[in-house]
C-alpha cells in the first residue's frame, strides 16, 4: 500500500498528515508513505527528520492586488504551477500511490489535481472552518472530503462524500491538575490561566497580558508561553511572582493544559482541536492577517457552540477585554458549561478514523 501526503508550509497543514501517517504505520505493516512539499515550508526540515521521503515542488501562492509587480509575480507563479503539475504527474505515474491525501498549503493543489487527472483516489482533510477556494474546487473531484467543523459543510454543496471527522491533533495523558500545577511550581488553590500565541508568540497578546498579569497577581495562576522574541522583555517587565510561570516555549504542553482552567490563545485549527478534545474553555484572539481571515471563522464556530469567547486582536488590551476575562474566573459555573460545550465539539481519535478511511479507499 502506498500513500502520498500533499500539504505543508506551516505546521497546521503538515502535522495532521504526520499524525495520519503514524496511525497508518500502526495498521499496515510495510506501508510506503511519502510527503510532498516546498523548500520554503516547515516540511523541508521536519519530514526528513521524521524519516519520510519528501518530494519538493516549485509552487507558491498567488499575490493579491492589481499592481504591475503583483501581476508580473503571478505570471511567474503560474508558470511554476504548470511546472509543479508536470512534476506531480510524472511522480504519480512512477510511484502509483493508492491514495493521495491533501492537507492544505500551496503544494496540495498540483498534487491533488495530478492525482485526480490520473484517476487515483484522493482524500482532502480540511482543518479550518472556512475552506479556501483551491480546496473547494479540488473537492469536486475528490473521492472523500473530511472536515474539522460542521459549519464547513455548506461550502461543498450536495457532494455526498463529505464527512466531519475532526482535525488530527496531539494527544495528552490524563495527569491530575495538582501534579500539573506542581510541575510549574504554582499554587494548587488558585484557578489558572494558560496563555500562548503559537510557537513564536504573539506580541499583541503579550503586551495585553503584561497589563493583565498585575491584576491577576496573587489571585490567579498564570502559565505564559511568550515566544522566543519576547521572552526576556516579558520576564523583565512582569517581574518575579510565585503565581506565574513565564517561558519562551512550553515543552510539556499536556501539563500546561492539565493545569489550566481557562486558555487564552490564537484560533489556529490545531489549537482548537486540542482545546475541544480536552474540553477546555477558551478566550480566542484570531490572528487578523490569516489567509481569508480563517482564524475568525474558526473562532466563531466555537463561540457559536458556547465553548469560547472571542476578542478582536485590536481590543485585547482594552479594559472591557480584561473584565471579560476576569468575569469568567468569577463565574465557575459558566467555565464548566464552556468546557462541556468544547468537549462536545471535540473529535478525539480523528487521526485513527482518517487512517481507517485511507485504508478503505486503497482497497475500494
C-alpha angles and dihedrals in degrees: 000000000000126000127181120199116205116192145082145109091132134033089249090066098035106045097057086059091047090051092051091047091054091052092048091053089055092053105036117047112214095014116163112226126179136169135216123208146131131275090242097054132087088254091071090075104020100053096053089044089056091050101249125131112252129204114200121212128191099237130137137174122264118257118241124233137043099262115134091244092051092049091049092047091049091053089057091044091053090050088053090050092054089050091047091049091052091049090047092051091051092048093049092047089051100042099031097204115203092220133014114205120200117202100173138266126105095289094061092069101066093038095050092043092048091049092049093048088049093052096246123146112261131194123191119204111195117195102185133070091231109052117211123246093254092054092049092050096047091045090070091071098029118116091223136002120204120196135197096210131045087218089068095067093085091067093063102057117209096336105144101206096067117119136179101226101149133239117293106245141172114281122221134201121251101248119167120265090238094055091047092052089048090054090060093040094242136145113275092206097059130078114247135227118202115203128187136151100194129288092302095042130233119258096205090055093044093052092049094047090050087064094041097049091068088058091049096050112130095356105064131029116233126207106186130184104194102176122244097277095059103031100098094042094048094047091050095047096041094048127202121319137167090220098052135076113189125181141148093243137008110227094180098053092161090062091047091054090044091056096044126100091177132016126210113194149122119288102246114151095243093051091049091050090055093046094051095043088054096040095238121163112227149192106217126204107187116217101249096213098052114128111277087355087277095161090063090054090049091051093046090056091059094039088054091054093049094247098112148026117223126214124183116245090238092055102043092103096049123112091240090057092051090050092050090054094045091047090059091057090051091053106060092170091058091049089052092050091049090051092051090049090050092052091052088058093050127106107197111186094029092140091054093049091049091048089055091051091050090051091048092051091050089056098043 
